[in-house]
């Protein structure tokens, strides 16, 4: 694939960035839209890309309560509560319904937050989108080989389901994927009792700006995500199907989720390999801003790490990535998706171009979030590269397309 390198990249709605929190604050001031699975007239209904692997996909959701940790975002929360979804290869999906990408309360909160740029509120039926994972389907038998387990963490403000294209893809190739919602960071988390908890980051951002504690807020946000990750690791045996391999777990995520994946590997030996999809590893407002490095950037890691960046982001241009690269002793790979912006590493790459066409929105609505990269190319590249990384380092097999090579595509 042809090499390409750009200069300074425009500001993005990125990992723990001021622009992201400011957008959250503006969105949360707007009344919530009503989500309906019936798809009212004039609202776009969407579909996700079909997984390409040999297995159908099953899913179950779990409500987790950490009784040893008060919730760090709300004084009234005696215990930290999380929702996770487990994606896995299924034996039989007939009679098991396809799971929605977002539950009604989550869909309303996501529409209210509007973390995809300039979309008009109330015009997309977020609750109508069905994934290719079937609720409660029995897990496939694994035979002699145990199934590798991978955790997924989304970006700031995003629900765990905004990485469905990649998580369901991995499950269709035999992985067990545990997707984590970070309550009060995520746009909205719906619990089994009907409660919907929405993001507290807008007011946290406003306070940090008033008090000059922005860096401290970034540190706290990442620290909470890493603590959530470690708690989920503690509970993995009860969450995943029998035959899952817990001897070395992988983790990946987008933006702040990618930061949490690599930082989590630094902090916890149970994570054996981590893939970071365009997440800066420092407590800064801009990707290319130096300083305020995380401990993983300062120390490096001794296990495999994959860095996948939008155009203009690699270990030569992003200081925190460069520090990680220089200080690490484990295998590392740095890949750049030409023509992409930050949102291309989420389901926005599949959904946003269709939304814009159906609603007659300007091209800028799409390119500001995901860039100019062709959606099919972006999706195919991410699927093959992320799976190849985990195949190599969790399964011990080489499934790299074309044997690897170029670091820009």
C-alpha positions, 0 to 999 in steps of 0.5 A: 500500500502506498505510503503517505505522511501529513503534517499537523492534524486538525483538532479532533474529538479525541481521547480526554480532550477539551473539545470532547468535553466541551461538546459533551457539555453543549449536548447535555444541555439539550432536552433528550430525544425519545427513542423508539424501536418502531422507527418513526417517520423521518428518522433514519434506521441503520444497519451494521456490517456483517461479520466475516468469520465462520461462527455466528455470534452470541451475546449476554450482558452482565451487571457488575457491582464492585462492593470494594470501590465507591463510585468515583464520579458520584458521592451518592454511589456506595459501590461502583456499578458497570454493565458489560456485554460478552460476545462469543462464537455461538453453536446455534442462533436459531430462535435467539433474537439479534441484540440491539446496538443500543437499548432505548434508554441508551439510545436516547442518551446517545442521541442527546449527547450527539458525540458524532459531530453535527447530526441533528437530534431526533433524526436517527432511530438509534434503538432500531439498529440490530447487531449480528449477535444473538441474545442468549445463544449457546456458546460453540464447543471449543474442542482442544483449543481454548478460546482467547479472551479480549476486552474492549473499552470505548472512547470518552462519551461512547457506549460499549456498543460503538465498537460492535463492528470489531467486537462481533468480527472477533467473536465470529473468528472464535474470540470471546470479547468482553465489552465494558461501559464506564458508567458516568463517562459513557453517554448513557448506561441502562441497567437491568432495573431500568435505571439510566445513568448518564455522563457526568463529564460535562459538569466535571469539565466545566469545574476543571476549567473554572478551577484550572484542574484539567490535567487532574480530570484527565488523570482521573478519567483514565485511572477510573477506566483502568480500575474498571478494567482490573475489576472486570479482569477479577470477574472474568472467570464468571463472565466468559463461556467454559473453555475460554483461555484466561492465561493471557488476556488481550485488550483493545479500545478506541481513544480513551479506551485505547489509552486504558488498554495500554495503561491497563497492560502496564499496570496488570500482568494479566493483559498479555497484548494491547491494541490502541486505536488512536488513543493518546497516552498523555494528559494533554489537550492535543495529540501532538502536545508534549508533556504530561505523559502517562506512566505507560508512556514513561516506562514502556511495556514488555508485552506486544502493543499495536498503535493504530492512528488516524492520518498524521498520528504515529510514534514519530508525530505523537510525543506520548506514542514516541515515548512508549515506543522508545521505552518499550522492550516488547513487540510493537507495531505502528500503523496509520490509516490514510485519509482517516480521522479519529472517529473512523476507529468506531462504528461511525465509519459504517453508520455516519456516511449512511446517515448523512446520505439519508438525511441530506447532510453536507459531506463535512458532517462525515469528513470532520468525524471519520475523514475521507477514507472509504468506509469499506477500506477502513472497516476491512483494514481494522478487522484484518489488522486487529485480528492479525495482532491478536492471532499472533500474540494470543493464538501464536499464529500468523494471519497478517494480510500480505505478511505485514510490511508497510505501516501506512495504508 
